[in-house]
C-alpha cells in the first residue's frame, strides 16, 4: 500500500482514512492527505 513519501507512479489514489481521492503524475511524491493528514493510500482503478 503506497504511503507518504513514496513515488508510486502516475494514477489516482485514495486516502484510507477519509476516502479523499486525488491524481498524481509520474515522478511525483505522495504528500500527506490535505483533508485529514493521513499517510496511507490505495490506488483507485
N, C-alpha and C positions, 0 to 999 in steps of 0.2 A: 504494500500500500504506500503510495507516494506521501512524503511528508515535507514539512518546512525545510527549505534549503536544497531540496532535490531538484534536478533538471531532468524531468521525466519525458520531455518531448512534447511536440505540438498536440493539442487536444483540448477537450472540455473536461473539467474536473469539478467535483462536488465536495464540500466540507462535510465530514462525517458527523459533526456536532449539530450544525444548524441547517444543512442542506443547501447552502448558498452555492450557486453554480457560476463558473467563470471559464474563460478560454485563455490559453497561453500559446505562444509561438515556440518554434524550435529554438533551443538555446536559452529560453527564459527560465529563471529560477522560481520555484514556488515560494510565495510570501505567506505570512500569516493571514488567515481569513479576515477580511475587512469588517465583517459583522461581529464575530464572536472571538476573534484571535485564536481560533482553532489551528492546529498544526498538522492535522492528518486529513488526507483527501482520498477520494476514489475516482477513477476515470469513468466518465459517462460515455456510453457507446452512442 
